[in-house]
Amino acid sequence: MDHNKRHKRLRQLLSRLNKERKVQAQKVDILCNDLIAAQRTFIKNLSTINFAANFYETIIGTTELSNLLYTAGKLIKDEIPDANVAFFLRQQDGFQLHLLDNDQPTTLGQERLENCFTRELVENICNSNKICTPDNLLAMGLQSNPNQLNTVSLVTIPLGRMGPSPGFILIYRPSENELTNPELTNVAAIAPGLSKAVVSCQTAAHPAV
């Protein structure tokens, strides 16, 4: 084999090795990215588990509804700094609204935000049984100026997972400090358990005759 042929084969071999090296490097990058993503997901899940465990440990044994919701509201506010928290509970003749006394309310026009929630709107939110944003609430009948709503970051989180919800949690704070997905994920994780605790307190307060 002459020199030119050997040189050509060597170039082909080096080219093939370089391609294989690039493929291996890409696989390593993908694997590393997957590991980093998995680690981040694990940390987020661990944060949610820790919050839920602390939440349930704190409310366990509470049998009076107002005490339960006050404690739950304080824990949620600790998890979501500077947020206002309100609980809307469905009733046969309307709904109950539970507020934390030390909250600094937001007003839309001349009306406190929580007072913009009519019976019909509460029913629509409970029937939807999903996390609702301002756009969802406007579509369901919230009577408010959209420009005023832009001043707050707010969501409603249902108490329950299957069928119509027995109530929901309203969480909001100024729009410059927008609510984050991790914060809302943690609260959504404890909502079903809180719903069961609410029902237990209601049953204890009004036992069947």
C-alpha positions in Angstrom: 0.0 0.0 0.0 1.5 3.3 -1.0 1.9 6.3 1.2 -1.1 8.2 -0.3 -3.5 5.3 0.4 -2.2 4.9 4.0 -2.6 8.6 4.6 -6.2 8.6 3.2 -7.1 5.6 5.4 -5.6 7.3 8.4 -7.6 10.5 7.8 -10.8 8.4 7.5 -10.1 6.6 10.7 -9.4 9.9 12.6 -12.6 11.4 11.1 -14.6 8.4 12.3 -13.1 8.6 15.8 -13.9 12.3 16.0 -17.5 11.7 15.1 -17.8 8.9 17.7 -16.2 11.2 20.3 -18.7 13.9 19.5 -21.6 11.4 19.8 -20.3 10.2 23.1 -19.8 13.8 24.4 -23.4 14.6 23.4 -24.6 11.5 25.3 -22.6 12.5 28.4 -24.1 16.0 28.2 -27.6 14.7 27.9 -27.0 12.3 30.9 -25.5 15.1 33.0 -28.5 17.4 32.2 -30.9 14.6 33.1 -29.1 14.0 36.4 -29.2 17.8 37.2 -32.9 18.0 36.3 -33.6 14.9 38.4 -31.7 16.4 41.3 -33.7 19.7 41.1 -37.0 17.8 40.9 -36.0 15.7 43.9 -35.1 18.9 45.9 -38.4 20.5 45.0 -40.3 17.3 46.0 -38.4 17.1 49.2 -39.4 20.7 50.0 -43.0 19.9 49.3 -42.8 16.8 51.5 -41.2 18.8 54.4 -43.8 21.5 54.2 -46.7 19.0 54.1 -45.2 17.1 57.0 -44.8 20.2 59.1 -48.3 21.4 58.2 -50.1 18.2 59.2 -48.0 17.9 62.4 -49.1 21.4 63.3 -52.9 21.0 62.6 -53.3 17.5 64.0 -55.7 17.4 66.8 -57.3 20.7 66.0 -61.1 20.3 66.3 -62.4 23.9 66.1 -62.8 25.2 62.6 -61.7 28.8 63.2 -58.6 27.6 65.0 -57.9 25.2 62.2 -58.1 27.8 59.5 -56.2 30.4 61.5 -53.3 27.9 62.0 -53.5 26.8 58.4 -53.5 30.4 57.2 -50.4 31.3 59.3 -48.5 28.3 58.0 -49.4 29.2 54.4 -48.3 32.8 55.0 -45.0 31.6 56.5 -44.5 29.6 53.3 -45.5 32.5 51.0 -44.2 35.7 52.5 -46.2 38.9 52.3 -49.3 37.1 51.0 -52.9 37.5 52.1 -54.8 34.2 52.7 -58.5 33.7 52.8 -60.7 30.6 53.0 -64.0 30.2 51.2 -66.1 27.3 52.4 -69.2 26.2 50.5 -72.5 26.2 52.4 -76.1 25.2 51.5 -77.2 28.9 51.8 -74.1 30.5 50.4 -70.5 30.4 51.7 -68.4 31.2 54.7 -65.4 33.5 54.4 -62.5 33.2 56.9 -59.8 35.9 57.0 -56.7 36.3 59.0 -57.1 39.4 61.2 -53.6 40.8 60.7 -53.8 40.7 56.9 -53.4 44.0 55.1 -56.2 43.8 52.5 -56.0 44.8 48.9 -58.8 46.9 47.5 -60.1 46.9 44.0 -61.6 50.3 43.5 -63.5 50.9 46.7 -64.0 47.2 47.6 -61.8 44.8 49.5 -60.7 42.0 47.1 -62.4 39.2 49.1 -65.7 41.0 49.0 -65.7 40.8 45.2 -66.4 37.1 45.5 -70.2 36.6 45.1 -72.1 33.4 45.9 -72.3 32.6 42.1 -68.6 33.1 41.7 -67.8 30.9 44.7 -70.0 28.2 43.3 -68.3 28.4 39.9 -64.9 28.2 41.4 -65.8 25.2 43.5 -67.4 23.4 40.6 -64.3 23.9 38.4 -62.2 22.3 41.1 -58.9 23.7 39.6 -56.4 26.3 40.4 -57.8 29.6 39.0 -56.0 32.7 37.8 -57.5 36.2 37.4 -58.4 35.4 33.8 -60.3 32.3 35.0 -62.1 34.3 37.7 -63.1 37.0 35.3 -64.5 34.3 32.9 -66.5 32.8 35.9 -68.1 36.1 36.8 -65.6 38.2 39.0 -66.9 41.7 38.8 -63.7 43.8 38.7 -61.7 46.1 36.4 -59.0 44.0 34.7 -56.6 46.9 35.1 -57.1 46.8 38.8 -56.6 43.1 38.9 -53.2 43.7 37.3 -52.0 45.2 40.5 -52.2 41.8 42.3 -50.8 38.3 41.8 -53.5 35.9 42.9 -54.8 32.4 42.6 -57.5 30.2 44.1 -56.5 26.7 45.1 -59.4 24.1 45.6 -59.9 22.1 48.7 -60.1 18.7 47.2 -59.2 16.8 44.1 -62.3 14.8 42.9 -65.6 16.3 41.9 -66.9 19.7 43.1 -64.7 21.2 45.8 -66.1 22.0 49.3 -64.2 25.3 49.2 -61.0 27.0 48.1 -58.0 29.0 49.4 -57.5 32.5 48.0 -53.9 33.7 48.0 -52.7 37.0 46.7 -50.0 39.7 47.1 -48.8 42.7 45.0 -48.0 41.9 41.4 -44.4 43.1 41.7 -43.9 40.1 44.0 -45.5 37.4 41.8 -46.6 34.1 43.3 -44.2 31.3 42.2 -44.9 27.8 41.1 -43.0 26.2 44.0 -45.0 28.2 46.5 -48.3 27.2 44.9 -47.2 23.6 44.5 -46.6 23.3 48.2 -49.9 24.7 49.2 -51.8 22.6 46.6 -50.1 19.5 48.1 -51.8 20.1 51.5 -55.2 21.2 50.2 -56.8 17.8 50.2 -55.7 17.0 53.7 -56.8 20.4 54.9 -60.2 19.7 53.3 -60.6 16.5 55.3 -59.7 18.4 58.5 -62.3 21.1 57.7 -65.0 18.5 57.2 -64.0 16.8 60.5 -64.3 20.1 62.3 -67.7 20.9 60.7 -69.0 17.4 61.6 -67.8 17.8 65.2 -69.5 21.1 65.4 -72.8 19.8 64.0 -73.1 16.1 64.8 -75.8 14.1 63.3 -78.9 13.7 65.5 
